[in-house]
Amino acid sequence: MGEYQNLNQCKSFNQTLPASEVLTALNSQICSECIIINRSVGDIVLFDNDNIAAENGFLLSSAESVTMRGITNSNQISATSLSGGIIYYRSQYYSNNPSR
């Protein structure tokens, strides 16, 4: 049996959002899900898969976190914030690391 190889390559980012209604795409990283933590002082609104109509927004208040699934790249998620600030996120292929 060969050496175990971890296929779930995760990567962490932080990104500053401007204080405006402009959508900012997350940095590009191949993944199937993305954990996002709002560390800004105000709310942010997330959109995924080019669903940018107001009714498709996902409100994330300050100090809250969410895992967005059903994507193939973290840049399929965009965020906006009227107060601006920093969000932190971690891209990953799946929540669990299966044994082989």
Protein Blocks (a to p, Z undefined) as FASTA:
>chain_A
ZZdddfbdcddddddddddfbdcdddddddfbdcdddfbfbdcdddeehiabfklpccdd
ehiacddehiabfklpccddfkgpaddddddfbfbdcdZZ
